[in-house]
Amino acid sequence: MDLKKNLGIILIVLGALLLIISYFVDLVDYNFYNFGALLVIIIGIITHIVQTKRS
């Protein structure tokens, strides 16, 4: 498995896991945590698009 090739997908899954964890640990009210998870997802989507266009 090439980590560089799948970096975008890994970031998207990581951001989604952070949002799921925030729900169960009761961090939903903290906007900075949710914004950080959203930012990780957006960076993952952009990274995936750029990586796909290059290959």
N, C-alpha and C positions, 0 to 999 in steps of 0.2 A: 504494500500500500504506500503510495507516494503522498506524504503529508502535505507537500506544497500544492499538489493537484487538488486535494480535497479540503483545503483550508477554509474556503467559503462555506461549505456544507457543515464543517465542524463548528464554525462560529455561529451559524444559524441554530444548530442543535444546542449549543452551549447557552445562547441567549434564551431559547425556549425553556431549557432546564432551569435557568435562573428565575424565569417568571413562574414556573410551576413550583419551585422551592419557595419563592416568596409568598405564594398563596398558602402553602401548608405551614410555614413558619410564622405567618401573620406579619409579613413585611409589606403587605399590599398598600398600606397607608403611607409608606415612605416613597415619595416621588423620585428621589435621586436614585434609589435602587432600581425602580421600574424603568426610569429613563436610561440608566446604564445598560440594562438588559435589552431595551429597545435599540439603543445605539449599537450594541454588539450584533444584533440581528441585521440591522441596516448595513453595517460594515461587512457582514458575512454575505449579504445579497450582492452588494457592489463587488466584493472580491470574487465571488463566484461568476458574475457576469464578465468581469475583466479576464479572469482565467479561461473562461470558455471561449471568449472571442480570440484570445491569443493562440489557442491550440486548434 
